[in-house]
């Protein structure tokens, strides 16, 4: 039977994380699976609280089902998942599959088994992710195309004629009605074939938050391992339907860093500059339309100015550090991360 390791990240939400763990354990029924909870240096007693709860509930009884690990440093979403991946199974061996689960995501009945069976019966697929819905069964958009210069222009312009003209480059794919191949999936509920990570490496730890799943799925796709959206696997997500810029009063520096790193790493500096230019041009179209319609722009105040200033600084100063590919499953201590 295939062996599965689930990685669950916590940052100052111990009660919710324990609830997600309980839901995952219910979905383990009939599977050879273990769970690693990684506390991302919360500093609020989360690690101690979760460790005590796991012991009290008997979840840590042999054969070990649940372990609570302390990363010692919050290095970002990808780094935290890498920490759990490198921990391996309780006996030190590597599993056949890794399952990344958000701390505010709760697998519905059969959700994990369906992903595992899908990868077992589709040997050509590298990653498989779930249909994500809210507590009221409202569907979340979690399937996407890879970003490009054209998608930067379309996404910033937010103008019907532009979107229709560039429909094949729109990043969000909506909510697929059936199982299908996609470019990349949000990391709330994604199962990954261990063989693929052995080949391409784990998350690039240069990304603190955002674009790390995009980059990992792209590396897998380039190596011949596609990502599939599995409609039959359903997961309840408590978080907001959108964590995009509509809800930000200022775009965080780490988002700007991640965006720039994604484009320069995967396409080169000249492409990144062109992508930023396309975004600025699309953004100006959006602002002109909002001015004529006497509406507020959809971006946070001064977003285009912040984007331009950030990318000019990054261009002049060079790339922000080197990516950490983390090839293989060497069991070494790695920084950890908060969930999304």
Secondary structure, 3 states (H helix, E strand, C coil): CCEEEEEEEECCCHHHHHHHHHHHHHHCCCCEEEEEEEECCCCCCHHHHHHHHHHHHCCCCCCCCEEEEECCCECCHHHHHHHHHHHCCCCCCCCCEEEEECCCEEECCCHHHHHHHHHHHCCCEEEEEEEEECCCCCECCCEECCCCHHHHHHHHHCCHHHHHHCHHHCCECCCCCCCEEECEECCCEEEEEHHHHHHHCCCCCCCCCCCHHHHHHHHHHHCCCEEEEEEEEEEEECCCCCCCHHHCCCCCHHHHHHHHHHHHHHHCHHHHHHHHHHHHHHHHHHHHHHHHCCCCCCCCCCHHHHHHHHHHHHHHHCCCCCCCCCCCCCCCCCCECCCC
